[in-house]
């Protein structure tokens, strides 16, 4: 695959909650998360799995 994915918050949040955030890197050559999306997720609850996924 030679795809670049630009993600918004929803797929990151949903897949992180079910423990499958690794799929982004498995399915796309490059994954881009805009700074606004990072800030939106970081504004969420401290224990949110999406925050841990973004930190990786």
RAPE-V324619 format. One line per field, one symbol per residue. ss: DSSP state (a for helix, b for strand, c for the rest). psi: psi as a letter, one per 30 degrees, with the letter a starting at -180 (. if undefined). burial: + if it has 16 or more other C-alpha atoms within 10 Angstrom, else -. Layout:
# RAPE-V324619
ss=???
psi=???
burial=???
This chain:
# RAPE-V324619
ss=cccbbbbcaaaaaaaaacccccaaaaaccbbbbcaaaaaaaaccccccaaaaaaac
psi=khkkkjkaeeeeeeeefgggffeefffkekkkjleeeeeeeffakegkfeeeeef.
burial=-------++--++-++----+--+------------++--++------+++-++--
